[in-house]
């Protein structure tokens, strides 16, 4: 059987990605074969497809760090034909063929069954960015950050993790401060549930190691100076989650927020999260994400459009989520 896929190759230091027709025997090992409906473009996909960071470790490879679809055949007792499944992370787009294809063959232990109320399309509108937003909300809850504790800041708010974090927090009753570098997205962020917009420039310059507290917690996808300033302005016993590096991989912060304010910095990893955590996250997404709001964050593209979106997302030009219809 032949199927359509994006195929990444490397010549010297240059990664190239082209739409190709592949044969079933080019799929990799795995006990479950999935007919893929949708994938997405996340920031990590941007880095992989452009070759900006060494995400892909084996060439040639089908990129795409996530996929949603329907099980076609399974050697695992945990899945049967017809099951609707989602896969975020693990080795996808690193050493195993990823989601930018009409078919995928993967180990059963990487798959999560989708809750009934979430379609394949919804699952990829949420995507790894949205599932990471949910992991971040769970970490805030774990840190005891309830809505009555005060507002929660979301950085990189117009991006994928940011947009879905704003929508989730708002539905859960939090007051949400959305930090963005795109003033023109203020109305979009308010429609998602932000109560206040903060110019991200106020967080991007070196600041005091500790400053007047402005939020009880924060979901940060930027790292760098942004995260250092977020920590400095977090209230007593607050929690800040850190999942991303859209600003920088560095963390030029001081100890003050930790030892004077008892602030917790909670790292978030979606790629190798255990199945038990994934299942909770997807269950909570089914109950806590307003799907009508989700729709307002999504643009839909085809496989051939992915290389351009990959460039755009690294330049901070993509709003919300990009859904890839692979068929
Ligand atoms: P997006 O590009 O969709 O969102 C990132 C947002 O950050 C941009 O939209 C922009 O928002 C803001 N931004 C861009 N450049 C800068 C800058 N120089 N300084 C401050 N803010 C900036 O990416 P995703 O939402 O898909 O991912 C966000 C981050 O989270 C990435 O670094 C990604 O790798 C990471 N990530 C990590 C995961 C994990 O498992 N740890 C999983 C998923 C994502 P605005 O214009 O509103 O300011």
Boltz pocket constraint, residues with backbone or C-beta under 6 A from the ligand:
constraints:
  - pocket:
      binder: B
      contacts: [[A, 41], [A, 42], [A, 43], [A, 44], [A, 128], [A, 129], [A, 132], [A, 155], [A, 156], [A, 157], [A, 158], [A, 159], [A, 160], [A, 161], [A, 162], [A, 179], [A, 180], [A, 181], [A, 182], [A, 200], [A, 204], [A, 221], [A, 222], [A, 226], [A, 242], [A, 243], [A, 244], [A, 245], [A, 246], [A, 247], [A, 248], [A, 268], [A, 269], [A, 270], [A, 271], [A, 313], [A, 314], [A, 315], [A, 316], [A, 317], [A, 318], [A, 320]]
      max_distance: 6.0
